[in-house]
Amino acid sequence: MELTSIDLFSGAGGLSLGLERAGFRPVLGLDLNRDACATYRRNFPGVEVLEQSVTEVDFRQWRGVDLIAGGPPCQPFSNGGKRLAADDVRDMLPEFVRAVNEAMPRAFLMENVAGLLAPRNREYFDSVLATIDERYTVLPPRIVNAADYGVPQKRLRVMVIGFLKGAVDFPAPTHRPGRYATAGSVIRRGEVRGTPNPSKVVYAKKPDLRPSPYAGQLFNGGGRAINLDQPAPTILASAGGNKTHFIDELDAVPPYHKHLWDGGRPRQGTLEGGRRLTVLESALLQSFPAEMVFEGSRSSQYSQIGNAVPPRLAEVVGASVARALH
């Protein structure tokens, strides 16, 4: 039996790609971003794409679809933003619920940042979930780490699954610490995959020192050195410049960290051998396939990748949903 899916706030299509691998045929992608829609069209030929706000769409025309999935904009709840929640005009949680209530899919899947379950947001989030049609069985929201499901990146996200009939246990992790897919499984020193990023890695005047040389901020911006023996840190939607993580080609970061830890003075200038991730390398760390093509400017491509649901995570969760629907 063929299963169909709708991807709201679809972006570049990471969620759709994973769900497609899990057995869902995407019938609609919807996003307000022009470049993201162009990327979606290119990689999902034949699928209807609506380049408009979800607020403008009546979803009753898609009654009978098997799954509605999507990650409403995370900025209202992200630790990196102003955290205005319901007072942020970008809050689209109620619109996701409206889409579900109008289309009445057999199941739904919502993804968002872990901050959605923070005490300051939890009461509001629960109040929104309470407006879902009472015929749905909604699993308790779950914080997942994408690394636990085979993504070579540490990425905490909230997932909520609901079923019109029946339910399913949330899929168990496929990977554990010590057996994670590592950043080095898709990127490596001495090999630039994709078009090089010219952004330099500059020493911070006032380093934020942590026990690990791969934590804190030893360099300007939000970009960090990647430990190739571990999953990469979360790929940011604001990457492209100095918020892009980097490969330490000369393995110079650990000794510099020790220098600072022992009381040494911060250095100045650029880190020799510090190479920012390319668009392709960022996509690979998100578990996109190498042949995936992203449209728009370079900064737009980084943003699309950072905003995406890792396809591998979507595939594992989607497969669990698909089994329950068959």
Number of C-alpha atoms within 10 A of each C-alpha: 6 9 17 19 24 27 25 25 27 29 29 33 31 27 28 31 24 24 31 20 16 21 19 23 19 23 17 20 26 24 22 15 17 16 20 26 25 19 20 27 19 16 17 19 9 11 16 15 19 18 17 15 15 20 12 8 13 12 15 13 10 18 14 12 18 23 29 26 27 25 24 22 17 23 19 24 24 18 14 10 10 11 18 16 21 16 9 13 9 14 18 21 19 18 18 25 20 19 22 25 19 15 20 25 24 19 26 25 23 20 23 23 23 21 22 26 20 14 9 14 17 13 12 15 18 13 11 15 16 12 12 20 15 10 12 21 17 21 15 11 20 15 19 18 18 26 26 22 24 22 26 28 27 22 22 17 18 18 21 18 24 26 23 18 12 13 17 17 10 17 13 11 15 12 15 12 10 9 12 20 23 22 23 17 14 17 19 15 14 12 8 17 17 13 12 14 17 12 16 19 28 18 18 17 14 13 17 11 15 13 10 10 21 18 15 14 19 28 25 18 17 16 25 27 27 22 21 18 13 20 24 27 20 19 25 20 18 19 26 24 19 19 20 27 27 23 22 24 16 13 15 14 24 15 11 16 21 14 14 17 14 9 9 11 12 16 18 11 11 14 17 15 18 21 24 29 30 22 23 25 22 29 26 24 28 28 22 24 14 13 9 13 16 24 18 14 10 16 14 20 25 26 21 28 29 20 21 22 29 28 25 26 23 25 24 22 22 27 19 17 27 21 11 15 19 8
